[in-house]
């Protein structure tokens, strides 16, 4: 080999990484300019100020061939035999560090605002609060590239945020949407699914990151509309919790600090609310019960007020780490947005019992267990609703008002909690009337009030809620669908028509990238079709002769009886739900419950 070639290879081997790339253990690529490629991308000063080591400076100073000091390091390097067994694994490059960090920062911005994971949300995306701000440095340092537990959860975070960006559910205009959309959400999702599979060792306790990864994947599946995959990851999460007994705080590791304790509390209760929500929307089973969870609520103070050393709270507002239900219904404080978050969890605990009691009532016979333990379904829907509305009325005003979004977390987080609470209260009300036990007027009234409640919420909040809001609107559709299947008077149809047009206006406000298959114009076209059919029915009834009435007073008779009942064809009523991008098991549940003809009020 010519001497010049040997010198070229030798020079390439001893090329020295800049300080930034050296600190992060990533390959330093310099095409001959004043800055390397990484420093240009991350806008970092490209310096060489650290003390010179043996590698790259004195190739003949005694460094042993094959030692870690003489081997170049790279994210995708295959020289894993040069590292210790604990550092052998390296993550694949899914996206640039800049894109990953931007997505993670968006995630934590959403969390800081208290804006709903999952409602799917189920509490919408408040579920995302089960990460703490102390996780950010780990990701910014690129630790996920060498940590098998951290890598899948980081990819799951990116998948969820990227999906929300694609659905235009990001409300802060400061973010570069093009950069956030650089890598498809499915690419992050597939990586999280693939590498989380290696964390399913049944012989050891599962890490918090593994549980969080499954939670985030379930939420992302909801964002995609892949409900079977949501059930898969929800099932894995509940299996691991059961294996390690994590439903009881006394079984948690004894050496965890304050931060992880709070993260675990948020995760447990967030996933509980998601479980209840999914059992409602997709008519499924509830795999965990609130009576079986022995975990305190999260401490009601912001993340910047505590760390692993302890809590920092003014004396005027003492730390409250006890569970909320049963003792402080009338004492929800306004000192932290997490007070509203905990209140929403309370509402989901009520929802669980509403589901249980009213599903029991649709069974036609009493079981021997009912005789043994007594009838637990005697409470009426009216009394439950009155109690809920009393609790809502007693909330601080900051959890009932919707100021315009300012992109200032200190003020916006309360507005998002208010939107979250309002949506959950309306879901509760819809469930109380889902069995069809109310009259047509009552069902129209509840549907109208639910639409009005959402209309009062600023559009920015609704768009940030994203896909889970469509499930709430599906609940409104279930109520209206049950009404349209029955014979209606002119007055009753007018009530339904007003609600449908209000729903169309709400969808028009939301038609900003969230599954455009549902649009306001399509719903308005449906109303126009029903109007035409309704007018034809009225014309026929006014023009047809009657054995009892002559042609002279037939028209007068039709005008005097606007309460005459008419039936809308089923092909028109069912078209309300065509092309809806979600499985409407809530509607199916409402139909099956109403078939029992049980009145809710005793």
C-alpha positions as CSV (number, residue, x, y, z in Angstrom):
1,X,0.0,0.0,0.0
2,X,1.4,3.4,-0.9
3,X,2.7,5.5,2.0
4,X,0.2,8.3,1.2
5,X,-2.7,5.8,1.6
6,X,-1.4,4.6,4.9
7,X,-1.1,8.2,6.2
8,X,-4.7,8.9,5.1
9,X,-6.1,5.9,7.0
10,X,-4.0,6.8,10.0
11,X,-5.2,10.4,10.0
12,X,-8.8,9.2,9.8
13,X,-8.3,6.9,12.9
14,X,-6.9,9.6,15.1
15,X,-9.4,12.4,14.1
16,X,-10.4,14.0,17.4
17,X,-14.0,14.6,18.3
18,X,-15.1,18.1,19.4
19,X,-16.1,18.7,23.0
20,X,-19.8,18.5,22.3
21,X,-19.6,15.2,20.4
22,X,-17.2,13.8,22.9
23,X,-19.4,14.6,25.9
24,X,-22.4,12.9,24.2
25,X,-20.5,10.0,22.8
26,X,-21.6,10.5,19.2
27,X,-19.6,10.5,16.0
28,X,-18.1,13.8,15.1
29,X,-18.3,14.4,11.4
30,X,-16.4,17.4,10.0
31,X,-16.2,17.9,6.3
32,X,-13.4,20.4,6.6
33,X,-15.3,23.4,7.9
34,X,-15.0,25.3,11.2
35,X,-17.8,23.3,12.8
36,X,-18.8,19.7,12.7
37,X,-22.2,18.6,11.4
38,X,-23.7,17.9,14.9
39,X,-22.7,21.3,16.2
40,X,-24.2,22.9,13.1
41,X,-27.5,21.0,13.6
42,X,-27.8,21.7,17.3
43,X,-26.4,25.2,17.1
44,X,-23.5,24.4,19.5
45,X,-20.0,26.0,19.7
46,X,-17.6,23.5,18.1
47,X,-14.6,23.6,20.5
48,X,-11.6,21.4,21.4
49,X,-10.9,22.8,24.9
50,X,-10.7,19.6,26.9
51,X,-7.4,18.2,27.9
52,X,-5.8,16.1,25.2
53,X,-5.9,12.3,25.9
54,X,-3.8,9.5,24.5
55,X,-6.2,8.8,21.7
56,X,-5.7,10.8,18.6
57,X,-2.7,12.9,19.9
58,X,0.1,10.5,20.6
59,X,-0.7,7.3,18.6
60,X,2.7,5.8,19.7
61,X,2.5,6.6,23.4
62,X,1.7,3.1,24.4
63,X,-2.0,2.8,23.9
64,X,-2.7,-0.9,23.4
65,X,-4.3,-1.9,20.1
66,X,-7.9,-2.8,20.4
67,X,-8.3,-0.8,23.7
68,X,-11.4,1.4,24.1
69,X,-9.2,4.5,23.9
70,X,-8.1,3.7,20.3
71,X,-11.5,2.6,18.9
72,X,-13.8,5.3,17.4
73,X,-17.3,5.4,18.9
74,X,-20.5,5.7,16.9
75,X,-24.2,5.4,17.5
76,X,-24.4,2.6,15.0
77,X,-21.0,1.2,15.5
78,X,-20.6,-2.6,15.5
79,X,-17.6,-2.6,17.9
80,X,-19.6,-3.7,20.8
81,X,-16.9,-6.1,22.0
82,X,-14.8,-3.2,23.0
83,X,-17.3,-2.1,25.7
84,X,-18.3,-3.5,29.0
85,X,-21.3,-5.8,29.1
86,X,-23.4,-3.0,30.7
87,X,-22.7,-0.7,27.8
88,X,-22.9,-3.0,24.8
89,X,-26.3,-2.1,23.6
90,X,-26.7,0.9,21.3
91,X,-30.1,2.1,20.0
92,X,-30.7,2.5,16.3
93,X,-30.9,6.0,14.9
94,X,-34.7,6.7,14.4
95,X,-34.5,10.4,14.1
96,X,-32.0,13.2,14.7
97,X,-31.4,14.4,18.3
98,X,-32.9,17.7,17.4
99,X,-36.2,16.2,16.3
100,X,-36.4,13.9,19.4
101,X,-35.7,16.8,21.7
102,X,-38.3,19.0,20.1
103,X,-40.9,16.3,20.3
104,X,-40.1,15.7,24.0
105,X,-40.2,19.4,24.7
106,X,-43.7,19.6,23.1
107,X,-44.7,16.7,25.3
108,X,-43.6,18.4,28.5
109,X,-45.2,21.7,27.4
110,X,-48.5,19.9,27.1
111,X,-48.0,18.3,30.5
112,X,-47.1,21.6,32.1
113,X,-50.5,23.0,30.8
114,X,-52.3,20.0,32.2
115,X,-53.6,19.3,28.7
116,X,-54.9,16.0,28.2
117,X,-53.1,11.7,27.3
118,X,-55.4,9.9,27.1
119,X,-58.9,10.8,27.7
120,X,-58.1,9.2,25.3
121,X,-58.3,10.9,27.7
122,X,-59.7,9.9,29.4
123,X,-58.6,12.8,31.2
124,X,-57.7,13.4,27.6
125,X,-53.9,13.8,27.6
126,X,-53.5,14.6,31.3
127,X,-52.3,11.0,31.3
128,X,-49.1,12.4,30.1
129,X,-48.4,13.8,33.5
130,X,-46.8,10.5,34.6
131,X,-43.5,11.9,33.5
132,X,-41.6,14.4,35.6
133,X,-39.4,17.3,34.3
134,X,-36.3,15.5,35.7
135,X,-36.6,13.1,32.8
136,X,-35.7,15.7,30.3
137,X,-31.9,15.9,31.0
138,X,-31.6,12.1,30.5
139,X,-33.1,12.5,27.0
140,X,-31.2,15.7,26.2
141,X,-27.9,13.9,27.0
142,X,-28.9,11.2,24.6
143,X,-29.0,8.6,27.4
144,X,-31.8,6.8,25.6
145,X,-29.3,5.7,23.0
146,X,-27.6,3.3,25.5
147,X,-30.5,2.6,27.9
148,X,-32.8,-0.3,26.9
149,X,-35.5,0.9,29.3
150,X,-35.4,4.5,28.4
151,X,-35.2,4.1,24.6
152,X,-38.7,2.5,24.1
153,X,-40.5,5.1,26.3
154,X,-38.7,7.9,24.5
155,X,-39.8,6.6,21.2
156,X,-43.4,6.2,22.5
157,X,-43.4,9.8,23.6
158,X,-42.2,10.9,20.1
159,X,-44.9,8.7,18.5
160,X,-47.7,10.2,20.5
161,X,-46.6,13.8,20.0
162,X,-45.9,13.3,16.3
163,X,-49.4,11.8,15.9
164,X,-50.9,14.9,17.6
165,X,-48.9,17.2,15.4
166,X,-50.2,15.4,12.3
167,X,-53.7,15.8,13.6
168,X,-53.0,19.5,14.1
169,X,-53.7,19.3,17.8
170,X,-50.7,21.5,18.7
171,X,-51.9,25.0,19.7
172,X,-48.6,26.9,20.2
173,X,-47.6,28.6,17.0
174,X,-44.0,28.9,18.1
175,X,-43.3,25.2,17.2
176,X,-41.9,24.3,13.8
177,X,-44.5,21.9,12.5
178,X,-42.3,20.9,9.6
179,X,-39.5,19.8,11.9
180,X,-41.9,18.0,14.2
181,X,-43.3,16.1,11.2
182,X,-39.9,15.1,9.8
183,X,-40.2,11.5,11.0
184,X,-43.6,9.8,10.7
185,X,-45.3,8.9,14.0
186,X,-45.5,5.2,12.9
187,X,-41.7,5.0,12.7
188,X,-41.4,6.0,16.4
189,X,-44.3,3.7,17.3
190,X,-42.8,0.7,15.6
191,X,-39.5,1.2,17.3
192,X,-41.2,1.5,20.7
193,X,-43.2,-1.7,20.1
194,X,-40.1,-3.6,18.9
195,X,-37.8,-2.6,21.7
196,X,-40.4,-2.8,24.5
197,X,-40.7,-6.5,23.8
198,X,-37.3,-7.0,25.3
199,X,-38.5,-5.7,28.7
200,X,-41.0,-8.4,29.3
201,X,-38.9,-10.6,31.6
202,X,-41.3,-12.3,34.0
203,X,-38.5,-13.2,36.4
204,X,-37.7,-9.6,37.5
205,X,-39.8,-6.7,38.7
206,X,-40.6,-4.5,35.7
207,X,-39.2,-1.0,35.6
208,X,-41.3,2.2,35.7
209,X,-40.2,3.0,32.1
210,X,-41.6,-0.3,30.8
211,X,-45.0,0.5,32.4
212,X,-44.9,4.0,31.0
213,X,-44.0,2.8,27.6
214,X,-47.1,0.5,27.4
215,X,-49.3,3.4,28.7
216,X,-48.0,5.7,26.0
217,X,-48.4,3.1,23.3
218,X,-52.0,2.5,24.3
219,X,-52.6,6.3,24.0
220,X,-50.9,6.5,20.6
221,X,-53.1,3.6,19.4
222,X,-56.2,5.6,20.4
223,X,-54.8,8.5,18.4
224,X,-54.4,6.2,15.4
225,X,-57.9,4.7,16.0
226,X,-56.4,1.2,16.4
227,X,-58.5,0.0,19.3
228,X,-57.3,-3.6,19.3
229,X,-53.8,-2.4,19.7
230,X,-54.9,-0.1,22.5
231,X,-56.4,-3.1,24.3
232,X,-53.2,-5.1,23.7
233,X,-51.0,-2.6,25.5
234,X,-53.5,-1.9,28.2
235,X,-53.6,-5.6,28.8
236,X,-49.8,-5.7,29.1
237,X,-49.7,-2.8,31.5
238,X,-52.3,-4.4,33.8
239,X,-50.6,-7.8,33.6
240,X,-47.3,-6.3,34.8
241,X,-49.0,-4.3,37.5
242,X,-50.6,-7.5,38.8
243,X,-47.4,-9.5,38.6
244,X,-45.6,-6.9,40.8
245,X,-48.5,-6.0,43.0
246,X,-48.1,-2.3,42.1
247,X,-51.8,-1.5,42.8
248,X,-50.6,-1.3,46.5
249,X,-48.2,1.4,47.3
250,X,-46.6,-0.7,50.0
251,X,-45.3,-3.1,47.3
252,X,-43.3,-0.4,45.6
253,X,-39.5,-0.4,45.8
254,X,-38.3,1.1,49.1
255,X,-35.4,3.0,47.6
256,X,-37.3,5.2,45.2
257,X,-37.3,9.0,45.8
258,X,-40.0,11.6,45.9
259,X,-40.1,12.1,42.2
260,X,-40.6,8.5,41.2
261,X,-43.2,8.1,44.0
262,X,-45.2,10.9,42.4
263,X,-44.7,9.5,38.9
264,X,-46.0,6.1,40.0
265,X,-49.0,7.7,41.6
266,X,-49.9,9.6,38.5
267,X,-49.3,6.6,36.3
268,X,-51.5,4.3,38.4
269,X,-54.5,6.7,38.5
270,X,-54.1,7.9,34.9
271,X,-54.3,4.3,33.7
272,X,-57.2,3.6,35.9
273,X,-59.1,6.5,34.3
274,X,-58.1,5.2,30.9
275,X,-59.4,1.7,31.8
276,X,-62.8,3.2,32.9
277,X,-63.0,5.4,29.8
278,X,-62.2,2.5,27.4
279,X,-64.8,0.3,29.1
280,X,-67.4,3.0,28.4
281,X,-66.5,3.9,24.8
282,X,-65.9,0.4,23.6
283,X,-68.3,-1.4,25.9
284,X,-65.6,-3.5,27.5
285,X,-64.7,-4.9,30.9
286,X,-63.0,-2.9,33.6
287,X,-59.8,-4.7,34.6
288,X,-59.1,-2.8,37.7
289,X,-61.4,-1.4,40.4
290,X,-61.0,1.7,42.4
291,X,-61.6,-0.2,45.6
292,X,-58.6,-2.4,44.8
293,X,-56.1,0.5,44.3
294,X,-54.3,1.3,47.5
295,X,-52.3,4.2,46.1
296,X,-52.5,7.9,47.3
297,X,-53.3,10.7,44.9
298,X,-50.5,12.7,43.5
299,X,-49.4,15.6,45.6
300,X,-51.1,18.8,44.6
301,X,-48.1,21.0,43.8
302,X,-46.3,21.7,40.5
303,X,-43.3,19.7,39.5
304,X,-40.8,22.6,40.1
305,X,-41.8,22.6,43.8
306,X,-40.3,19.2,44.6
307,X,-37.4,16.9,43.8
308,X,-35.8,13.8,45.2
309,X,-34.6,15.8,48.2
310,X,-38.1,16.7,49.3
311,X,-41.1,19.1,48.9
312,X,-40.9,22.8,48.8
313,X,-44.2,24.4,49.8
314,X,-45.2,27.7,51.5
315,X,-46.5,27.2,55.1
316,X,-49.8,28.7,54.1
317,X,-50.5,25.7,51.9
318,X,-49.4,22.5,53.5
319,X,-48.5,19.4,51.5
320,X,-51.5,17.1,51.0
321,X,-50.5,13.6,50.0
322,X,-53.7,11.8,51.0
323,X,-56.3,10.4,48.7
324,X,-59.0,12.8,47.6
325,X,-62.3,10.8,47.7
326,X,-64.5,10.6,50.8
327,X,-63.0,13.4,52.8
328,X,-62.5,16.6,50.7
329,X,-65.2,16.7,48.1
330,X,-66.1,20.3,49.1
331,X,-62.5,21.4,49.6
332,X,-60.9,21.3,46.1
333,X,-58.2,23.9,46.3
334,X,-57.0,26.3,43.6
335,X,-53.4,26.3,44.7
336,X,-52.3,23.8,42.0
337,X,-53.8,22.7,38.7
338,X,-53.3,19.1,40.0
339,X,-56.2,19.7,42.3
340,X,-58.4,19.8,39.2
341,X,-56.6,16.7,37.9
342,X,-57.3,14.8,41.1
343,X,-61.0,15.9,40.9
344,X,-61.3,14.5,37.4
345,X,-60.0,11.2,38.8
346,X,-62.8,11.4,41.4
347,X,-65.3,11.8,38.6
348,X,-64.0,8.6,36.9
349,X,-64.4,6.7,40.2
350,X,-68.0,7.8,40.1
351,X,-68.2,6.7,36.5
352,X,-67.0,3.2,37.4
353,X,-69.9,2.8,39.8
354,X,-72.4,4.3,37.4
355,X,-71.3,1.7,34.8
356,X,-71.5,-1.2,37.2
357,X,-74.9,-0.3,38.7
358,X,-76.7,0.4,35.5
359,X,-75.2,-2.6,33.6
360,X,-76.5,-4.7,36.5
361,X,-80.0,-3.2,35.9
362,X,-80.2,-4.3,32.3
363,X,-80.2,-7.9,33.4
364,X,-83.8,-9.2,33.6
365,X,-83.4,-11.4,36.7
366,X,-82.0,-11.0,40.1
367,X,-79.1,-13.3,40.9
368,X,-78.5,-15.2,44.2
369,X,-75.7,-12.7,44.9
370,X,-78.3,-9.9,44.7
371,X,-80.3,-11.7,47.3
372,X,-77.3,-12.3,49.5
373,X,-75.7,-8.8,49.4
374,X,-78.8,-6.7,48.7
375,X,-79.8,-4.6,45.7
376,X,-77.0,-2.1,45.0
377,X,-78.8,-0.5,42.0
378,X,-81.6,1.4,43.8
379,X,-80.0,4.8,43.4
380,X,-81.7,6.9,40.6
381,X,-79.9,8.7,37.8
382,X,-81.5,12.0,38.9
383,X,-79.9,11.7,42.4
384,X,-76.5,10.8,41.0
385,X,-76.6,13.7,38.5
386,X,-77.7,16.1,41.2
387,X,-74.8,15.1,43.4
388,X,-72.3,15.5,40.5
389,X,-73.6,18.9,39.6
390,X,-73.4,20.0,43.3
391,X,-69.7,18.9,43.3
392,X,-69.1,20.8,40.1
393,X,-70.8,23.9,41.4
394,X,-68.6,23.9,44.5
395,X,-65.4,23.9,42.5
396,X,-63.1,27.0,42.5
397,X,-63.9,29.3,39.6
398,X,-60.5,28.6,38.1
399,X,-61.7,25.0,37.3
400,X,-65.0,26.2,35.7
401,X,-63.8,29.1,33.5
402,X,-62.1,29.0,30.1
403,X,-59.8,32.0,29.5
404,X,-58.3,32.3,26.1
405,X,-55.1,30.3,25.5
406,X,-52.0,32.6,26.1
407,X,-49.3,30.0,25.8
408,X,-48.3,30.9,29.4
409,X,-48.4,27.7,31.4
410,X,-49.1,29.4,34.7
411,X,-52.5,30.5,33.4
412,X,-53.3,28.1,30.6
413,X,-53.0,24.9,32.8
414,X,-56.1,25.9,34.8
415,X,-58.1,26.5,31.6
416,X,-57.2,23.1,30.3
417,X,-58.2,21.5,33.6
418,X,-61.5,23.3,33.4
419,X,-62.1,21.9,29.9
420,X,-61.1,18.5,31.1
421,X,-63.5,18.6,34.0
422,X,-66.4,19.9,31.9
423,X,-65.9,17.1,29.3
424,X,-65.8,14.4,32.0
425,X,-68.9,15.8,33.7
426,X,-70.8,15.7,30.4
427,X,-69.6,12.1,29.8
428,X,-71.1,11.2,33.2
429,X,-74.4,12.8,32.3
430,X,-74.5,11.0,29.0
431,X,-73.8,7.7,30.7
432,X,-76.7,8.3,33.1
433,X,-79.1,8.8,30.2
434,X,-77.5,6.2,27.8
435,X,-80.0,3.5,28.7
436,X,-82.8,5.4,27.0
437,X,-84.9,5.6,30.1
438,X,-85.6,9.3,29.7
439,X,-88.3,10.8,27.6
440,X,-87.5,12.3,24.1
441,X,-87.6,15.8,25.7
442,X,-85.1,14.7,28.4
443,X,-82.7,13.1,25.9
444,X,-82.8,16.2,23.6
445,X,-82.2,18.4,26.6
446,X,-79.1,16.4,27.8
447,X,-77.7,16.3,24.3
448,X,-78.3,20.0,23.8
449,X,-76.7,20.8,27.1
450,X,-73.6,18.7,26.3
451,X,-73.2,20.4,23.0
452,X,-73.6,23.8,24.6
453,X,-71.0,22.9,27.2
454,X,-68.4,22.1,24.5
455,X,-69.4,25.2,22.5
456,X,-68.4,27.4,25.5
457,X,-64.9,25.9,25.5
458,X,-62.5,27.9,23.4
459,X,-61.6,26.2,20.1
460,X,-57.9,26.0,21.1
461,X,-58.7,23.8,24.0
462,X,-60.9,21.6,22.0
463,X,-58.3,21.1,19.3
464,X,-55.7,20.3,21.9
465,X,-58.0,17.6,23.3
466,X,-57.8,16.1,19.8
467,X,-59.2,12.6,18.9
468,X,-60.7,11.8,22.3
469,X,-63.3,14.6,21.9
470,X,-64.7,12.7,18.9
471,X,-65.7,9.9,21.3
472,X,-67.7,12.3,23.4
473,X,-69.4,13.6,20.3
474,X,-70.1,9.9,19.5
475,X,-72.0,9.8,22.8
476,X,-74.1,12.7,21.7
477,X,-74.8,10.9,18.4
478,X,-75.9,7.8,20.3
479,X,-78.4,9.8,22.2
480,X,-79.7,11.6,19.1
481,X,-79.8,8.3,17.2
482,X,-82.0,6.7,19.8
483,X,-84.4,9.7,19.6
484,X,-84.6,9.7,15.8
485,X,-85.6,6.0,15.7
486,X,-88.8,6.8,17.6
487,X,-92.0,8.5,16.3
488,X,-91.6,12.2,16.7
489,X,-93.9,15.2,16.8
490,X,-93.0,18.5,15.1
491,X,-91.9,20.0,18.4
492,X,-89.7,17.0,19.2
493,X,-88.1,17.0,15.7
494,X,-87.4,20.7,16.0
495,X,-85.5,20.1,19.2
496,X,-83.4,17.3,17.6
497,X,-82.8,19.5,14.5
498,X,-81.4,22.4,16.7
499,X,-79.0,20.0,18.5
500,X,-77.8,18.5,15.2
501,X,-77.1,21.9,13.7
502,X,-75.3,22.9,16.9
503,X,-73.2,19.7,16.7
504,X,-72.4,20.6,13.0
505,X,-71.2,24.1,14.2
506,X,-69.0,22.4,16.8
507,X,-67.5,20.0,14.2
508,X,-66.9,23.0,11.9
509,X,-64.9,24.6,14.6
510,X,-62.9,21.4,15.1
511,X,-62.4,20.6,11.4
512,X,-58.7,21.4,11.6
513,X,-57.1,18.2,10.6
514,X,-58.9,15.9,13.1
515,X,-60.2,13.1,10.9
516,X,-61.7,15.2,8.1
517,X,-64.1,12.4,7.2
518,X,-66.4,13.9,9.7
519,X,-67.3,17.4,8.7
520,X,-70.0,19.9,9.4
521,X,-71.3,20.2,5.9
522,X,-72.1,16.5,5.8
523,X,-74.2,16.7,9.0
524,X,-76.0,19.8,7.6
525,X,-76.7,17.9,4.4
526,X,-78.3,15.1,6.5
527,X,-80.5,17.7,8.3
528,X,-81.6,19.0,4.9
529,X,-82.5,15.5,3.8
530,X,-84.6,14.9,6.9
531,X,-86.2,18.3,6.5
532,X,-87.3,17.4,3.0
533,X,-88.7,14.1,4.1
534,X,-90.4,15.7,7.1
535,X,-92.0,18.4,4.9
536,X,-93.2,15.6,2.5
537,X,-94.9,13.9,5.4
538,X,-96.6,17.1,6.5
539,X,-97.8,17.7,2.9
540,X,-99.2,14.2,2.6
541,X,-101.0,14.5,5.9
542,X,-102.5,17.8,5.0
543,X,-103.6,16.7,1.5
544,X,-105.0,13.2,2.0
545,X,-108.7,12.8,2.6
546,X,-109.9,11.3,5.8
547,X,-113.2,9.4,6.5
548,X,-113.9,11.7,9.4
549,X,-112.8,15.0,7.9
550,X,-113.7,16.6,4.6
551,X,-111.1,18.2,2.3
552,X,-112.1,21.7,3.5
553,X,-111.0,21.1,7.1
554,X,-108.2,18.6,6.5
555,X,-105.6,21.3,6.2
556,X,-107.0,23.0,9.3
557,X,-106.8,19.7,11.2
558,X,-103.1,19.2,10.2
559,X,-102.2,22.7,11.4
560,X,-104.0,22.2,14.7
561,X,-102.1,19.0,15.4
562,X,-98.4,19.8,15.2
563,X,-97.9,17.1,17.8
564,X,-98.9,14.3,15.3
565,X,-96.2,11.6,15.5
566,X,-94.2,10.8,12.4
567,X,-91.3,8.3,11.8
568,X,-88.1,9.0,10.0
569,X,-86.8,6.2,7.7
570,X,-84.0,4.2,9.3
571,X,-81.7,4.7,6.3
572,X,-81.6,8.4,7.2
573,X,-81.1,8.0,10.9
574,X,-78.3,5.5,10.5
575,X,-76.4,7.7,8.1
576,X,-75.6,9.9,11.1
577,X,-72.9,7.4,12.0
578,X,-71.6,6.5,8.6
579,X,-67.9,7.2,8.0
580,X,-67.3,7.9,11.7
581,X,-63.7,6.9,12.1
582,X,-64.2,5.2,15.5
583,X,-65.9,2.0,16.6
584,X,-69.2,3.3,18.1
585,X,-69.6,0.6,20.8
586,X,-71.1,3.4,23.0
587,X,-74.0,3.6,20.6
588,X,-74.3,-0.2,20.6
589,X,-74.3,-0.2,24.4
590,X,-77.0,2.4,24.5
591,X,-79.2,0.4,22.1
592,X,-78.7,-2.8,24.1
593,X,-79.5,-1.1,27.3
594,X,-82.6,0.7,26.0
595,X,-83.9,-2.7,24.9
596,X,-84.5,-3.6,28.5
597,X,-87.0,-0.7,28.8
598,X,-85.8,0.0,32.3
599,X,-86.4,3.5,33.7
600,X,-83.5,4.9,35.5
601,X,-85.5,6.7,38.1
602,X,-87.1,4.5,40.7
